[in-house]
Amino acid sequence: MERFSWECRTKVCFGEGCVKEQLEPLIRGIAPEGSIMIGYGGGSVKKNGAYDDVMSVLETMGYSTDRAEDRRIIEFGGIMSNPTLAKMREGAALARDNNVGLIIAIGGGSVMDCCKAVSAQARYEADAWEDFWMKGRPMTHDIVPCGCVVTMPATGSEVNGCAVLTNEETRIKCDRDYPQMNPVFALMDPRYTLTMPVRQLRAGTFDILSHIMETYFSLPLYGNPADDVSEGLMRGLIRDFRAALSDPQDIRARSNIMWTASLAENRIIKTGKSKDFQAHNMEHQLSAYTDCNHGEGLAVLHPVYYRHIYKDGLPKFAAWARNVWGITDAEALRSESFAEEGMSDEELLAIAGIEELSELIREAGLPSSLRELGFGEEEKKLLPEIAQSCFISEGAFRPVSADEILEIYEECW
């Protein structure tokens, strides 16, 4: 295993009714001076009850939207999926101008990422995007505390310091993870997830699976505690994904998915791992150029990418087939259509695992090609430029080139 330092500063409160029960004592523990900002996206938080629950607690504590000075509630709405740098800067100016002492993000990954980035920029005199996202400089200034009320499980952003932003001018979408940006708390009531559209359930849950796979398929190749945890998380997530698709009101499955999203991204499965995330890099640039759905883009990319690199991490791909998909009889695979003459047992297992992933994608109703994702001829013309703009993962089994990324995009067409 590689050397590592691990920490997770976020206090998690999970379960039905946790916002009404836990938000007030959490805020009092932080003792914010000034106003409180609540960030959210569109109308979904007002349909699922999360917005009303938060507002009710704040009003009970003496906060109000119409107060002239301190103890005001500042609303920062309209945060889009794939949040932009411009939106983050808008929120930072709002927080700075209104003496915001605490930000509460209500929503899914996009809302949480944007609010965490706002928390980093609001008290920073220089350009946070340039200094932190682009240059990765140390973050040493005091940031505005940020807490999360999760309504759409996917990114795990509620338990880490990562925030993804898109610079619309340069068409660069990237993330940075600073421990200082870890939310001070995360309130997770699975009831809020029951109103999610099925499309978002599909895309969000695949994003969770992608996070686990991107960490699992990286060095070291030999067995280790982090990968043992990842295998269990993947088996459980596949089970719960199928259960939630069969019955979207299955609160047990929804609860499991919600917590798995956090376990996938609280950094514990990343301990001692090199971490790949090349599929995320490729999808980030697709969505930076086209604003496509993140989870759906990952579903298109993953099987094709893995067919490119599986031989470079063959023992891990074979272990994945055995320990996650339950495929053990390599000899029986020789009659399958994907089997090629001369393939070793490990290669057969690896390819069979990738085929199972593809089948899960089809079974879930996720897109399997860029055309199914909504790409047309105009987007196809952009693929060479998009490929050139991708960040290259040095943590992969084998770093790919921009030319190979273009090949992957074309095979996904």
Secondary structure, DSSP 4 states (H G I P E B T S, - for coil): ----------EEEESTTHHHHHHHHHHHHH---SEEEEE--SSHHHHSSHHHHHHHHHHHTT-BTT-SSSSBEEEE--PPSS-BHHHHHHHHHHHHHTTEEEEEEEESHHHHHHHHHHHHHTT-SS-HIIIIIIT-----S----EEEEESS-SS-GGGSSEEEEEETTTTEEEEEE-GGGS-SEEEE-GGGGGGS-HHHHHHHHHHHHHHHHHHHSSS--S--HHHHHHHHHHHHHHHHHHHHHH-TT-HHHHHHHHHHHHHHHSSGGGTT-----HHHHHHHHHHHHH---HHHHHHHHHHHHHHHHGGGGHHHHHHHHHHTT----TGGGGGSTT--TT--HHHHHHHHHHHHHHHHHHHHT---STTTTT--HHHHHHHHHHHHH----TTSSSPPPHHHHHHHHHHH-
